Amino acid sequence: MDDSAQEIYFNPWDESFRANPYPHYRPLLSGPPHLIDGLMPMVLVARYADVGAVLRDHQHFSSVQPRTELFQRRRDVFGDVPTVLFSDPPVHTRLRRLVTRAFTARRIREMEPRIRSIAAGLLDRAEQRGELELMADLAIPLPVMTIAEMLGVAPADYEQFKSWSDIIIEGDNTLPPAPLPDSVRTALAAIVEYFQAEIEKRRSNPGDDLVSVLITAQEESDSLSAAELMAFIVILLLAGNETTTNLIGNGMLALASNPDQLELLREHPDLMPGAIEEMLRYDAPAQCAVRFTGPDAAVSGVKLREGSFAFVILAAANRDPAQFPDPDRFDLARTPNEHLAFGAGNHYCIGASLARLQGTIAIESILHRFPRLRLAAPDASLIYKGSYFLRGLAGLRMAID
């Protein structure tokens, strides 16, 4: 590695870090990439320009995890099956082309009335109680029910699916080479067993659900194999649920913590599209992406050792003052706002449009239903879930009277 890179201490698993990672990111934005020594060399990429460049350069920064013992647990989940998350072109190009057919603009638009209906029903129950536990009452169940319905899952199984998702995300909160906990293996096995049966049903009797669409997706006589289909379903259940949950929770917390912006949005509901983008920038649901350096990889002139583990910190890039004036200010009218919350390049989030739609419906529904909404407890009492990569609240009590 080039000696011009700097070494710093970085521990995102520390409780104080999880409570508020943004002060810890500031030193990362003041210079070139930062290096950490360990079982394998690591590089922290934080500046907006650097993060964007890395995400768009798959030739030097690969999404394919090395075939070493350090990354055995990824193979424990997916075996040797390539996935849209852990692949590079041309394999990634093929997979993305096939699965994107399940996320067309038309299909997302057609989901809007149903998502609004689900949100209304969830808020009805909270209104009857006189208090809103945002995460449990809306932010968690809305994405679960939406994704489950898209997959054709029976409503009676929704809670079970969220339970599996929580177990896997909370249990996968350590760096390699720590093995997957038994609870995670059990939950993954249950998901696979459930959908193996569902896939067989749809092959013989396809419907309009997402699983049926993926089964029949064709591209020049190509189609998803059974293993590829299962891998994508697992990814969708996890990433599709948790990131949207965090968008709703983090976004509502930012609004409630900035009363001037909350009032501005109430007075000017046409600001909602920009508000969603600022929520994504200000407190990103996914804090970080991971890449692996190839030969001749470099960031801002700093040469990196081949095989380095690159933390590409989306949330830090979204607070870079070189890109966003007054970056720590929550500003619904911020323009331009080309944040990196959904990544960039060929791995830009497939479900970004669906996440934006669910976030919009959730926030609109809350503000319309509860005009006197406010935090029921001070910010200091907030507890964040254990995952660093996916930043989200464990709970958020809000007074609605």
Buried (B, 14 or more C-beta within 10 A) or exposed (E): BBEEBBEEEBEBEEEEBBEEBBEBBBBBBEBBBBBBEEEBBBBBBBBBEBBBBBBBBBEBBBBBBBEEEBBBBBEEBBEEBBBBBBBBEEBBEBBBEBBEBBBEEEBBEEBEEEBBEBBEEBBEEBBEEEEBBBBBBBBBBBBBBBBBBBBBBEEEEBEBBBEBBBBBBBBBBBBBEEEBBEEBBEBBEBBBEBBEEBBEEBEEEBEEBBBBBBBEBEEEEEBBEEBBBBBBBBBBBBBBBBBBBBBBBBBBBBBBBBEEBBEBBBEEEEBBEBBBBBBBBBBBBBBBBBBBBBEEBBBBEBBBEEBBBBBBBBBBBBBBEEBBEEBEEBBBEBEEBEBBBBBBBBBEBBBBBBBBBBBBBBBBBBBEBBEEBEBBEEEEEBEBBBBBBBBBBEBBBBBBE
